[in-house]
Amino acid sequence: MANLGLLLHLVYTILTLLIAWIIVSIPIWLASKFVSKRSSLGKALVATMVSYIIFFIVFSVFSIFNVIIAFLLGFFAILAVFRVIFDVSWTGALLIAIIAFLLVLIISFLMEILFSIPILFHGVLIQRILIS
């Protein structure tokens, strides 16, 4: 019986990670539609996964020396991933990153306002708006 509980927990964890991966990829997919003709949800899923892996590796290696440099190198690595996967220029990759970031902010703000779900702002933004 304990093995069944462990198996159910494993299935739940895998499904949660898959759903989170899809949800996180949607802003990148929408942003890439503005910049690239070769945009698809599948490419956004690949770009998201590869970006996380590359950023983790680059940040882990270079944060030993300097965290700010490690972050910047990781960010440029993400831009390189976007550049290759969506077949865009460096400017196009930067636009995808900026638009995706703005979409995450907008979606997070709307989720907090409409459904009281603090995704990004953890209620701080709403409290500041209501207090002002």
N, C-alpha and C positions, 0 to 999 in steps of 0.2 A: 504494500500500500504506500510506503514511503517513496518508492520509485515512481509511482503514478503522480504523486504530488510534485516531485522533482521534474518529471517530464512536462507536466502542465505548466510549471513555472518557466521552464525553458521555452516552451511554445509561446507563452504569454510574452516573454522577454523578446523573442525573435519578432513576433508580430508587432510589438510596440516599436521596436527599432525600425522595422520596415515602414510602418505608418509615419513615424517621425521623419525618416529619410525622404519620403514622398512629399510631406508637408514642407520640409525645409527646401526642397528642390523647386517648388512652385514659383517663388519670387525670382529665382535665377532663370527659370524657363520663360516667365513673362517678360523679364528684362531683356533676355536674349532675343525675343521676338521683335523688339524695337530696333535691334542693332544688326542681327544676322538673318540672312535668308535661309540658313541651314539650322534653324532652331527646331528642337523637338523636346518633348518631355523626357524621352530616353536619353538624349544628350545632356539634358540638365541633370538627370539622375547620375550619370557617369561623371559629369563635371563636379557635382557636389561631393561625391564619394572620393574622387581623385584629389580634389582640393583639400578635403579634410586630412587625407593621408599625407599628402605632400607638405601641407602646412605643419602638421604634427612633427614630421621628420625634420624639416628645416628649422622649426622653432626649437626642437629638442637639441639639435646639434649646436646651433649658434647662440642659444640663450646662456650657455656656459660663459660666453665672452661678454655679451651685452644684450639685455632683453629688448631694448628698443630696436637695435640692429636686427635681432632675430625676428621681431615682429614685422619689420619692413621687408626683410628678405622673404618671409613667409607670404606677405601680401603680394609681392612681385611674383612669387611662385604661383599663387592663385590666379593672378592675371595671365601668366604664361599658360596655365591650364585652360582658362577661358579662351585665350587666343588660339590655341591649337584645336580645341574641341569645336568651337563655334566658327572657326576660320575667319577671324576678324583681326584688325590691327590692334596695336597696344592701346590706342585711343578707344577702339570699340570694346576691348576687354575692360578698360577702366569704366566706360559708360555702363556696361553690364553690371559691374560691381556697384556703382553708385545708384543706378536705378533699382537694383535688387535691394540694396540697403534702405532706400527710401520706401520701397514697397513693404518691407518688413516693419518699418516705423509706422506706416499708415495702417497696415493690417493689425498691428499690435494695439495701436491707439483705438481703432474701431472695435476690436474685441473687448478692450477695457471699457469703453464707453457703452457699447450696446449690451454686452453680456456680463459685465463686471468680472471678466477673466483677465487678471494681470499677467500678461505674457512677458512683456519686455519692461514695462515701467513699474510694475509691482505696486500699483496704486498711487505712486508718488505724483505722477502727472495729474491725475484726476484731483487729488487733494490740493495741489497748487492752483489748479483752475478754479476749484470751488472756493478756496480761501481768498483768491484775488478779487 
